[in-house]
Amino acid sequence: MPRIGEPELVDTYVGARISLRRSALGLSQTALAQKLGISFQQVQKYETGQNRISASRLHRVATVLATSVEAFFPPVDTVRGRGDGGWEDLRRITATADGRAVAAAWPLIEDRELRRSLARVVRALARDD
């Protein structure tokens, strides 16, 4: 259970997935906001989980971002309490603009060996030795 004033984990997850999809498509928060008829500040609040997004707005976001509503949610097993499904990792990764940029670009790297090599480099750089 989040502390008072903190977003629910699922709201943060949905927001992070919106941010990743938007970035992968090369859209700015302003461009997405214009397509939705809302302010870019509202998009920021959705993406951080600060504000919950209504079902109708989420459907519109999915339509604009050419994906399904389901793409924004974690696996059902996660919701039922069988692990965090990587939520904490996703939260840490998307906490910075650099993390969001890497996460958005990662699936665009088609060469599997190159992705593995990059992952090894990142792990090596991140060590606390």
Secondary structure in CASP SS format (residue, H / E / C, confidence):
PFRMAT SS
TARGET T0000
AUTHOR 0000-0000-0000
METHOD secondary structure of the structure
MODEL  1
M C 1.00
P C 1.00
R C 1.00
I C 1.00
G C 1.00
E C 1.00
P C 1.00
E C 1.00
L H 1.00
V H 1.00
D H 1.00
T H 1.00
Y H 1.00
V H 1.00
G H 1.00
A H 1.00
R H 1.00
I H 1.00
S H 1.00
L H 1.00
R H 1.00
R H 1.00
S H 1.00
A H 1.00
L C 1.00
G C 1.00
L C 1.00
S C 1.00
Q H 1.00
T H 1.00
A H 1.00
L H 1.00
A H 1.00
Q H 1.00
K H 1.00
L H 1.00
G C 1.00
I C 1.00
S C 1.00
F H 1.00
Q H 1.00
Q H 1.00
V H 1.00
Q H 1.00
K H 1.00
Y H 1.00
E H 1.00
T H 1.00
G C 1.00
Q C 1.00
N C 1.00
R C 1.00
I C 1.00
S C 1.00
A H 1.00
S H 1.00
R H 1.00
L H 1.00
H H 1.00
R H 1.00
V H 1.00
A H 1.00
T H 1.00
V H 1.00
L C 1.00
A C 1.00
T C 1.00
S C 1.00
V H 1.00
E H 1.00
A H 1.00
F H 1.00
F C 1.00
P C 1.00
P C 1.00
V H 1.00
D H 1.00
T H 1.00
V H 1.00
R C 1.00
G C 1.00
R C 1.00
G C 1.00
D C 1.00
G C 1.00
G C 1.00
W H 1.00
E H 1.00
D H 1.00
L H 1.00
R H 1.00
R H 1.00
I H 1.00
T C 1.00
A C 1.00
T C 1.00
A H 1.00
D H 1.00
G H 1.00
R H 1.00
A H 1.00
V H 1.00
A H 1.00
A H 1.00
A H 1.00
W H 1.00
P H 1.00
L H 1.00
I C 1.00
E C 1.00
D C 1.00
R H 1.00
E H 1.00
L H 1.00
R H 1.00
R H 1.00
S H 1.00
L H 1.00
A H 1.00
R H 1.00
V H 1.00
V H 1.00
R H 1.00
A H 1.00
L H 1.00
A H 1.00
R C 1.00
D C 1.00
D C 1.00
END
